[in-house]
């Protein structure tokens, strides 16, 4: 496969190898989530499970422009972000199964994925609760004069939380290197944005803090990468915080227990017609970057990786009883 470049804007290009990698990552997230959904239905995964199906382009496109030293923090719908950051799928699946080989040693589960070596600070269950931590990370970056930015993901529901406003305010006052990325999937649990927020455009909520803000198409991975490439470069140069709203949609319910009575099947099908993976696959084929045979090979490789991850999780040991008393205090 010959390497070629696709122009994103006047100042940025992305080569075909990166485009194929992004396609593979989105497909890997989709298959991981589908396998998780099946395992949950079979009782192999307990607790809460929030699937990222439909939103893959946001995590993949945004994280694709980050550097290894940059920091990422997110909310409870965190599987896609973890995979896009390069966390091991075996360890991620094992964490969902509550096994000792998981990224959090089986103690965190679906909502608390983390990997310090990747500067991936989790998965946080409390709506909006991780945003002050994101600001703290950005303050540390600034204080230590690091060449890094902080990318904080959260949902539209978090913008109604007091911690959201306190975080934006301090980030603006201290001129911190942080990007607030709101994944607006139109619903906070089962409540439509229009019923819960006086401002239906999340970007408008950044105006009160004089933070530059913009919307992007969260169903288009190239559009996400293009927007985030510009934003990350700007924030890294010392411009202070930035706010981005990704317009996206989740095909599954808020969590596995969601009956989804608040939306119609017709609405879901309309959004599925814009499926970010299918659309991107057609673009890659039309551009001659991939052909049907190559797509088939990628699909087989991804399916095999997920099969291996599930098998690894199933065969991994449960945490020892002594693990209850470990990782409670910081060790020297």
N, C-alpha and C positions, 0 to 999 in steps of 0.2 A: 504494500500500500504506500503510494507516494505521499510524502509530506507536503502539504500546501497550507496556505494561510487564508483565513476568512476575516475580512475587515469588520471590526466592531464599531469603530468611529474613526475620526481623522487621526487620533493619536494612539490607537491600540489595535493590535491584531492578535489572533489566536490561531495556532497551527492545528492541523488536523489531528495530530496525536492527542492534544489536549481536549479537543472536541469529542473524540472517541472515548477518552477517559471519563469525561463528564457523562456521556451516554451510559457507559458501563456503571458508573456510580449510581445514577438514577435508577437503573434497572436493578442493581444490587439492593438498593433501599426498598424498592417495591417488592422484590422477592423475599427479602428479610421480613418485611411487615406481613406479607401473606403467610409465610411460615409461622410467624409469631401468632397470628390470628388463629391458625389451625391448632397450634400447640395449646393455646389458651382454651379453645373449645374442648380439647381433650383433657383438660385439667392439669397439664404439665406446667403451666404458668399461672401463678396466683396473683392476687392483689389487683391493682389497676393496670390497664394496658391502653395507651393512647396511640393510635396508629397515625402515621405520617403520609398515608397513601393519598396522592393528589398534589402534595406540596413539595415534591422532591426537587423541583427546579430551583426553589428558593435556597435551600441549604447547599446544594451542589454548586449553583452559580455563584453564590456569595462567598463560600469558603474557598472556592477555586482561585481567588485572587489574593488570599492571605499568605503570609510568610510563616515559617515554622515558629518564630518567636512571638507571633501574635496570639492573643488570648480569645477564647470563645466561651461563652456561658449562655445557657438556655433554660427553658422551662421544662415541664414534664413530658412534652411530646418531643423527645430528644433522640430517638433512634437514628433518624435521618442525618442529624447534625453530627452525631458520633461517627457514623459510617463515612460521611463526606470528609471528616477530619482525618480519617485513616485508622480509626481504632479497629482492632482485630475482630472479625465477625464471630469467630469461635468464642472469644471471651465475652463479647456482647450477648450472644445467645445464652451462654452459660449464666450470665448475670440475670437474664430474664427468667431462667429456670431456677434461680436461687442457689446456684452451685458455687463451691469454693473457688473454682477456676474463673469465676466471673471478674469483670473489670473492677468491681467493688467487693469482691470476695463473697458474693451472694448476699450481701447485707443491704444493698440498695434497691435492687430490682429495676423494673422498667423506668421509673421516674428519676433514678439517681445514678446515671452512667457518668463516669469521670475517668480521666487519664491525665495525670500530672505531666507525664513526659511529652504529651501532645499539647499541653497548655489548654486542655479541654476541662473546664471546671464544673461541668454538670449541667444537667438534669436537676431541677429544683421543683418541688411539688407545690409550694405555696404560690398562688397567682401573684405575680409581680414581686415576690419576696426576694428574688435574686438580683433585682436591679440595683439596690444599694451596694451589693457585693461587686457588681460590674463597675460601678463608679469607684469603689475602693481599689479594684484592680487597675483602673485607669489612673488613679491618683498615684499608685505605686510606680507605674510606668513613667509618669511625669517626674516624680520625685527622684527616681533613680536614673533619669535621662536615658531611658531605653529607647531603641528604635523599634517600637511596637505600637500596635493599636489594639483596642478591645472591641470585639463584636458581640453585642448582646441581643439575642433573639427573644421575642416574647409575642404573645397573641394579642388580638384587639381587646379582649376582655381586661387585660392588665392595665390598659390606659385609663381605666376608671378607678384605679386604686391609688390611694394617697402616696404610696411609695414611688409610684411612677413619676408623679409630679415633683416630689422631693428630689428624686434622682436626676431628672432633667435640669432642675434648678441648680443643684450643686455642680453638675457637669458644666453648665454654662458659666456659672460664677467663677469656677476654677479653670475654665478653658481646657478641659481634659480631652485626651485622644481616644474618644469613644464613639462608636456608631450604634445607635439604637435602631434595631431592625424589627419592625412590627409586621408579623405575618397575619394579615387580615383575611381570615377565611370566612368572614361574614357572620360567624356565630361564636358567642361566648357560652360554652356548654350548649344549652338549647335555646338561648335567647339571641335573637337577631340584633345586630349592631344598632339598627334604627330604634329599637325598643329600650336600649340600655344606655345609649350615648347621645348627648345633645349635639355633639359634632360627629357627623357620619364619616367625615374624612379624617383619618387619624393624623395626617400631616398637619392639620390645623391646630392640633394640640401642642405642637412644638413652637408655634408662633409666639406664644406668651413668654417664652424663655429666649427668644431671639436666636433659636437654633435653626440653621438651614435645613429644609425638609423637602422631600420629593417622593412621588409615587413611582412604582415600577410594576410591570406585568410579571407577577409571580408565577405564571404558567409558562413562561418563555425563558429557558435557561440561558440563552444567549443575551437576552435583554437584561436579565439579572446580572450576569457577569459584566456586561458593558457598564451598567449603572454603578455597580459596586467597585469596579476597577477605578472609576473616576473618584468615587467617594472615599475609598480607602487611601488612594494617593493624596487626596486633599487633606484628610485627617492626619495622615502620617507626616505631612509637611508642616504641621503645627497650627492648623486652622481652628482647632477646637472641635467640639462635638458636632455630630450630624445625625439627622433622623431620616430614616427611609421606611416607607410603607409598601410592602409587597402585597398586591391584590391576588389572592389565591383561593383555594377551596379544598376542603377535605372530603373525600368520597365516602369515608366511613363516619360513624358517629363520633361524638366527643370521646367516648371510651367504649369498651366492649359491652357495657350494660345499657347503652343508649338506644332507645326504641325509635328515635328519629321522627317523632310525630310532629315536629316543628317545621318540617320542610317536605316538599313533594318529591316523588321519584322523578317527575319530569324535570325539576330543577337540577337534580343530581345528574341526570342524563345529558342535559344541556352542557354542564361543565365537563363531563366526561368526553364530550366531543372535542374538547380542547386539551385532552390529556397531554401533559408535558413530555412524556416519554414517546408516545406515538408520533406526536408532531415533530419532535426533534429527530426521530428515526427517519421520517420521510424527508426531512431537510438534508440529512447526511447522505441519504441515497440519491436524492435529486442533485446534490452538489458533487456526486461521484467520490465522496470520501469513504463511503461504505457501500458494499453490495449485499444482496440478500444472503449470500453464502456467509459473508463475514458477520452479518447480524446474527445469523443462526449459530455461528461458532461462539459469539459473545454470550448469547442466551444460554447455550449449553454450559459454558464455563461458569456463569453466574449461578445457574441452577445447581451445579455440582458443588460450588462453594457453600451454598446455603444448606445443601444436604449434609455436607461434612460438618457444618456448624451445629446443626440440629443433633447429629449423631454424637458430636463432642459434648454437647450440653447434656444429652441423655445419659452418657456414660461417665460424666464427671461426678466426683464425690460430693456429698452434702457437706456443709461446713461442720467442723468438730464442735461439740458443745462448748469447749473452751473459747471458741471464737466470740462468744457473747461478751467476754471480758477483755477482748483485744480491741485496739484502735479507739479506745474511749478517751484517752489522754494523749497529747502530743508526746512522742518519745524523742529523746536526744539522739 
